Amino acid sequence: MDLGVRQIRSSGNGSGSVEVTLPSALRDLVGLPCRITLRDGLRPDIVLQPDLRPARAAFTALWRHLATTLPDPLADATTIDLPITRFALRLAPGADPCEGADPVLGWLDGLALSGPAPHNPQSLARCVAALGHARADALGVRDRAGFGAACAYALTAIVVHPAREEICGILDFALSGRGLLTGQSFANAGEDAQAPGFWHASGAVLRAVTALFLDWNRQPGEHDML
């Protein structure tokens, strides 16, 4: 990622303190500890590597909540390890987290969800959409992208991308017929994406979403009718 040219400045001769003004696109990284590496040679590079472990921990916690709520029916035990290699990882989240074969996780979303509540519902929606996309195979759901977007909508009432409007509209209609509402649990939990109570309360709606998609596997005409 080319972020242009910046100057190294000194805060005073002999002080040893230097600073670099970074682009505004990196504003959300303010406060993160960084490892500084000098790559010596003909064209020396100074590399700043931010500590993104809190974001990865947030992704892992969400995955464990999702895997516990929607366990693999063919496994002896719930898979709780985050399959990080199955995701496309980007600094900023993509326009559609369910695009392509590999769902997209944005480090900035992970950082947003690693701090104290209330959490950004958009960040939660994008992360759950990507995680749901990856979880679909274990559950036997064929429409992985649709399932990811549906899980995000069920938990937050947010459509992660205009391309997912249709499936979310169908889901709204189908769930309302079962007396279930979208996004209610997250609001009631004080918008805390990591609260155990939020995930416990969301279990019924997530299991209903899974049942719908499995029904559509067997009877695609039912989906078409909706």
Secondary structure, 3 states (H helix, E strand, C coil): CCCCCCCEEECCCCCCCEEECCCHHHHHHCCCCEEEEEECCCCCEEEEEECCHHHHHHHHHHHHHHHHHCCCCCCCCCCCCCCHHHCEEECCCCCCCCCCCCCEEEHHHHHHHHCCCCCCHHHHHHHHHHHHHHHHHHHCCCCHHHHHHHHHHHHHCCCCCHHHHHHHHHHHHHHHCCCCCCCHHHHHCCCCCCCHHHHHHHHHHHHHHHHHHHHHHHCHHHHHHC
